[in-house]
Amino acid sequence: MTLNINQQMNYWIVEPANLSECHAPMFDLVKDLMISGARIARNHYNARGWVVHHNTDLWRGAAPINGRDGLWPTWECVVVPAFMGARFCTPEDTNFLIKTAYPAMKSAAEFYLDFLVEHPGYPGWFVTCPSYSPEHDHPVFGPNVAGPTMDNELIRALFKSILEAGRIVGEDESFLRAVSNMLLKLPPLQIGRYGQLQEWLEDVDRPNDTHRHCSHLVGLYPGDSISLFDTPELAMAAKVSVDWRGYIFGDKGWAKSWRACLRARLGDGETAYLHLTNLIAQNLSSNMMFTDIPNRQVDGTFGAAAAMIEMILQSHRGEIHLLPALPRAWTNGIVRGLRARGGFEVDIVWTNHKLSEARITSLWGTTCCVRSKWPIEVRHGNEYLYVEMVKPGVWKFPTTPGKVYVVEPAVVYEVEHSAIVKVEGGSTLVITNAAFSNQRGLRLSASDFAASFTLGFTNLPPGDYTVVLGINRTRQGGRFQVGIGLDPGVTNRLPGVLNAHCATGFVYVLPTILFTETNRFDFWTNMLEEVELVPIRIPSNAVLYLKFWPEGLTGSTNYDLELDYVRLHPVVRRPKITAALDRSGYILSWPEHARFWQLKHSTNLLSEVWQACLVPVTMVGGECRLVIEPSMPPVFYRLDSIP
């Protein structure tokens, strides 16, 4: 059984498809290989821990096989943090972490602490040697090399898992320091002369190399060290490397599944779909079980299913990303029962390529962060939650175990489609790029303090809302005051809206679908943030007016504000507190679903400053309860939403 890709691919689908019980055979394999692998570590390398190479079998062989290409020594890094790590995140499963996962991870880390050596050509970098970038020879050195990118990324992931898990199990600090110090000495990811992610320490990658393996991209998938949103430079370098691998129609089935997963992580649903359709047309057996039919391999089949899930739902880096790489061929769809990291089950419905509804069931009660291409609202039952945009396109909200939260598109108005009611003074309005939604926005530019802009929005649903602005950070920033009202002549002036310079140069790299064989990726110099204004009651057939006045920046004569959208967030009703008197005092109670509200108290009902109540709250029969003693002067209690 080949371990460098084929064995792992069989298990990529397990956790996302909510089939955790199917991991048991692989955990048994790890336990067996820890025994034989410890002998190899001791006899071959004079090292602690355990190590497994290129292949294994029913007899749990762990030694190098074949020849020089069999010296790849990092399989234990693949399975331990990626698969066992998925399990130890379960709060109630620390027993599994302590007895099964952590001993395997620690022993693997001990091997690398002994095995890694400083590279004489790269002082300060510690690398595996000898090793191999699986099945792909170095253009200069041949098979055996020091520190291929795949090894560095896998060991980095192992060490990070050790540091996270070690603090949970109470590991000795000296061991964690040793791991932390070695983590800093691993070679970083490097971008080569062609803009590619380097497969080796040396910049020797060949353009348009169509080799079937993509080993150096393990940090993109199934790992998470490369992110389209958080590390866009590395994501674009990974895209160059994937582009070089090409779209060979006659390639191995598992290779197409692998590339489809990589494309999904890049948000490139069209090319992922192309790989999957090629696999079905060229590689799939008549019973739909095997790809690479002569070898009767199932890895490509399971890998294709994993790619489909990645196109619909991703949950790495602490975010649940809804419909991240939806191809245009999947116009409408429903998926149920997927599993997201952090303890969530997810159902998704989409129509005309856009989210209709996602139902997220919280299993552990952890905070949920949702990334979406569209602004969202979240409700539990009929109660809308307070959701905070913590970074562009990511909203956060607390959850309760066993509860279902409905994520739905927000009521949003694109500002470039608003009625321009009035433009006064030295000012201009232009359509511009935007980091969100339909990737278009409105730039308000003013050259004097007398300038103003008034925008009008119609076809509003009646109700009580908080008005939220989606704005983009730009290179030429400015500070504007904003007014809001239902009469163009009367807009209540609010505090300023700051649209500051985006120091990073660019934040997002967004795929723009051109309805061709491949996608074009654009760099956007924007960073989205939401600014909450004030609650407002909107009657039927009303028009909402927003007026902006520039405040400017010291020493500047031009002021820009880039608006992307206006969101109407349903007003979150303050839950009611009921009080009852018994022999122990007053019992305050409120609905359990309001646990994300904070109980505060004050001796002055009209006070603007209320203090947080730090007394522990108990949960009884679906209610939050707190017992207080009568006091003089009387104390007033209320619930405030947690910001």
C-alpha positions, 0 to 999 in steps of 0.5 A: 500500500503506497502511503505518500498519497493513495492511503491518505486520500482514502480517508479525506472524506471521512470527517467532512462526510460525517463518517467518523466511525470509518476512521477506526481501521486507520487508527488501528494501522497507526497503533501497529506501525508505531511498533514496527516504526519504532524499530526502524527509527532505532535501527536505521536512524539511532533515533527515538520515536517511530517512522514509516516510509513510502509503503506498508502492508499487512505485516506493517512494514515500515522500512524503506522499499524499492530503492532511493525513492523509498526513503520518504520518511514523513507519513506519520506526520500526514495521519497524526495531526490531520486525522487524529487532530480532527478527533481530539478537538472534541471536548468530550473526547479528551480520553481519546487524545490522552490514550491514542492520539497524543502518544502517537504524535509525541513519539513521531515528534521525538523522531524528528527532533532527533532526525532533523539536521542543519542544512550546510547550505542554508544555515539555521534551517533544519531539514529531513535528510535523506528524503524525497519529494514523492515520486518526483525527482529533483531536476538537478539532484535526482531522487534523494534531497534534503528538506523537500517542501512536503516534509517541511509542511508536514512536520510543521503541522505535526509540531503545531498539533503537538503544541496545541494538544500538549497543553491540554494533556499537561505535557512537560514544558521542556518537551514543548519548548524543544518542539517550539524551538525546532518549529522555528528552524523549519524552512519556510514556504518559498516562492520561486522565480516564476511565481510558483510555490517551490517544491524543493529548497532550490528554485529549480521547478520547471514550468508546465511540469505535468507530473501526477504528484502535487506533494509540495501543495500539501499545505493548501490541501489537505493542510491549511497553512496556505489560505486564499484569504489569509496568505494570498501571496502563497495561494497565488504561488500554489495556483501557479504550481497547480496550473503547471500540472495541467488538465491532462485528460488521460492522467491517473484518476487519483491525480484528478481528484487531488487537483480538484481538491486543490482547486476547491481550496483556491475557490476555483469551482470551474476547474475542480468540476472539469477535473471531476467530469474528466475523471468520470468520463475517463477513469471510472469503472462501470460499477462506479467503485474504482478509478485507475481500473487496472489496479482496482484503486478506490482512492480516486473515487473517495478523493473525488467525493472529498473534492465535491464536499470541498466545493460546497463546504470548507471548515479549516482555519476556524471558519465554516465557508459556505459554497466556496467553489460552486461551479456554474453547472450546479445551479441549484442544490441541497446537501445535508449532514456534512460535518464541519470542524469545531463541532458542527453539522451543516445542511445547505440549500442554494438556488441560482448559485446563491445561498438560500439557507444553511442550517448549522447544528452545534454539537459542542456549544463552541463559537461559530464563525461563518464565511460567506460570499454574501452578507448573512443573518443568523437566527435561532427559531424566530429570534435573530442573533447579534452577529459580528463581522470579525474580518472581511466576509466572516461573521461570528456568533455564540452557540448552545449545544444541540441547538440549530442556527439558520444562516440566511442571506441578509437584506442587502442593497448594492449601493451602486444601484441606489438612487443618487438623490443629491451630490453637492460641492466639489464631489464625485461618485464613481463605480469601483471594485469592491471586495464583496458581493458582486465585486462592484461598489461606489466611491464617494470622493470629496475635495472640500468640506462643503461636499455631500452625497445623498443616496436613496434606497427603495423597495424596503421590507417594512420592519425594525432594523439596524442599518449596517454599512459595508465599506472597503478600506482604500489607499486614499482614506477619509473620514465621513459623517453619515446621516440617516432618515426617511426624509431627504431633508431630515437626516439625523447626523451620526458619528464619523465613519473612518475609511482608513488606508489599507497598509497591506496593499492587498487583502483578497485574491478573488476568482472571477468566473469568465465562463471559460475553461479556466478562471482569472484571479484578480487582486483587490486592494480592498478590505471589507468591514461593517459599520453599524449605524442606528436602529430605524423603523421602516414603514411600508413603501418608505425610502431610506436616505443616507447622507455623507459629509467629509471630515477629511484627514489632516493635510489632505484635500481629497477624501474617499469613502468606498461603499459596498452595500447597505444591510438591514439587520433585523433588530434583536429583541431584548429577551425578557427577564421574569422574577419569582420569590421563594425562600432562597430569594428572588429567582431571575429566569430568561430563555436559554437561547438568550445565553449570548446576552450578558446580565447587567445590573444597576441601582439607577434604572436611568443610568447609562452605565450598567455593571456586568453581573459576575455571579454564575448562571445555572441552566434549568429546564431550558432556562437560564436562572440566577438567585439573588437576595433582596437588597436596599436600595433596590437593584435593577437587572437587564440583558445586554447583547454581547458586542 
